[in-house]
């Protein structure tokens, strides 16, 4: 089976990382872009504004 070419990451608001709202996006798992932390300007419905969202690690799965 082939290796995955993308990894799932979570984007949280830069101003309030503990906010209840976040995005899940795919990021390349190899190459030059894999080493750069993802940053995007997206809409936050909690504050009803466009904000900068930054990449955070996914939470650990509970068993």
N, C-alpha and C positions, 0 to 999 in steps of 0.2 A: 504494500500500500504506500502511496506517495505521502510526503510530508505536507503538513498544512502550510499554505502560503500566507495566511492571515491569522492574527491573534485578536481576540475580543478584549477591548479595554473599556473602562468606564470614564466618562467625562463629567467632572463636577464643577460647580461655579467657583471661580478663583476667589471671589470675595467671601463666600460662605461655603466652605467645603463640607460642612456638616448638614447642608440643606437636604430636604427630603426629595428634591428633584435632581435627576441626572440622566445622561444619555449613554447608551451603549453603542460603540462604533467598532469597525474592523480596521486593523492596522497591519501593514506588512510585517511578516515575522523575520524576514531576511533583508539584507541590503543596507543601503545607507539610511533610508527613512526609518528603519526599525530602531535605530539608536537615538533618534531625536524624539523628545517628549512632545506629544500631540497637543496643540492649542487651537481652539476654534471659537469663533464668535457665533453664539446660538441664542435662541429665544428662551428665556426663563419665565414660565407661566406663574411662578410663585411671586416674583417681583414685577412681572408684566413688563420686562425690558429685555433688550438684547444685551448679553454679557459675555465675557471671556470665560470659556470652559477649558479646564486643563485636565490632563490625563492622570488618573490615579489607578493603583493596583486594584484588581477585583477582590472582593471580600472572600475569605476562605469559606468553603462549603461546610455546612454543618451535617453531621451524620447521626 
